[in-house]
Amino acid sequence: MKTLEEIDNQILEVLSGSKPDETAKNRARKNLEFLRTCKKYLETNPSEEFLVRELDSLNKKHEYLDDAYEDYVRNNADYINNPNPLDKYKKEMNFSQLMLQIKTLNFLLS
């Protein structure tokens, strides 16, 4: 499991790295944002067992939402006429936040 010190060191590396072009700056900014999110998790002093349970719970939720997609679209008239129902479903179910949580926990536990 990652520690606050490791995350702080990675943040310092990102901040001290050279940023020659716009793409590298954007990548560094996103990486910095991700590391700060990780740091916020670790500042609450979670146990490794808690993080594992949370990750398991989030993975089950992701799996459930994937499995429920077909039924949800079939039973919801708004999706029938939508040109891209999967994007609408993911936005409505807040998939981006769920995936960020899963990514963060996987990173912290690695």
C-alpha positions in Angstrom: 0.0 0.0 0.0 1.3 3.5 -0.9 2.1 5.9 1.9 1.6 9.6 2.3 5.4 10.1 2.0 5.5 8.2 -1.4 2.6 10.3 -2.7 4.3 13.5 -1.6 7.5 12.5 -3.3 5.6 11.8 -6.5 3.9 15.2 -6.3 7.3 16.8 -5.9 8.6 14.9 -8.9 5.7 16.2 -11.0 6.1 19.7 -9.8 9.9 19.8 -10.5 9.7 18.1 -13.9 10.2 20.2 -17.0 7.1 20.9 -19.1 8.4 21.8 -22.6 5.1 21.7 -24.5 1.4 22.1 -23.8 0.7 18.3 -24.0 3.2 17.6 -21.3 1.8 20.4 -19.1 -1.7 19.0 -19.4 -0.5 15.5 -18.6 1.4 16.8 -15.6 -1.6 18.8 -14.4 -3.8 15.7 -14.6 -1.2 13.5 -12.9 -0.9 16.1 -10.1 -4.7 16.2 -9.7 -4.8 12.4 -9.4 -1.9 12.4 -6.9 -3.7 15.0 -4.8 -6.8 12.8 -4.8 -4.7 9.9 -3.6 -3.2 12.0 -0.9 -6.7 13.0 0.3 -7.6 9.3 0.6 -4.4 8.6 2.6 -4.9 11.5 4.9 -8.0 9.8 6.4 -5.6 7.0 7.6 -7.6 4.1 6.0 -6.5 0.6 6.7 -5.4 -1.6 3.9 -8.3 -4.0 4.6 -10.8 -1.1 4.3 -9.3 -0.1 0.9 -9.6 -3.7 -0.3 -13.2 -3.9 0.8 -14.0 -0.5 -0.8 -12.4 -1.6 -4.1 -14.3 -4.9 -4.0 -17.5 -3.0 -3.4 -16.8 -0.6 -6.3 -15.9 -3.4 -8.7 -19.2 -5.1 -7.8 -21.1 -1.9 -8.5 -19.3 -1.5 -11.8 -20.1 -5.0 -12.8 -23.8 -4.6 -11.7 -24.1 -1.3 -13.7 -22.6 -3.0 -16.8 -25.0 -5.9 -16.5 -28.0 -3.7 -15.8 -27.4 -1.5 -19.0 -29.5 -3.6 -21.4 -32.5 -3.8 -19.1 -32.3 -0.1 -18.2 -32.2 1.0 -21.8 -35.0 -1.4 -22.8 -37.3 -0.1 -20.0 -36.5 3.6 -20.4 -38.1 5.5 -23.3 -35.5 8.3 -23.2 -32.8 5.9 -24.3 -34.7 4.5 -27.3 -34.5 7.7 -29.3 -31.0 8.7 -28.1 -28.3 8.3 -30.8 -25.8 7.1 -28.2 -27.6 5.5 -25.3 -24.4 4.0 -23.7 -22.9 7.5 -23.2 -26.1 8.8 -21.7 -26.4 5.8 -19.4 -22.8 6.2 -18.2 -23.3 9.9 -17.5 -26.5 9.2 -15.6 -24.9 6.5 -13.5 -21.8 8.6 -12.9 -19.4 6.1 -14.4 -16.5 8.6 -14.6 -16.5 9.1 -10.8 -16.8 5.4 -10.2 -13.9 4.7 -12.5 -11.7 7.4 -10.9 -12.4 5.8 -7.5 -11.4 2.3 -8.8 -8.3 3.7 -10.4 -7.3 5.5 -7.2 -7.8 2.5 -5.0 -5.9 0.2 -7.4 -3.1 2.7 -7.4 -3.0 3.0 -3.6 -3.0 -0.7 -3.2 -0.3 -1.4 -5.7 
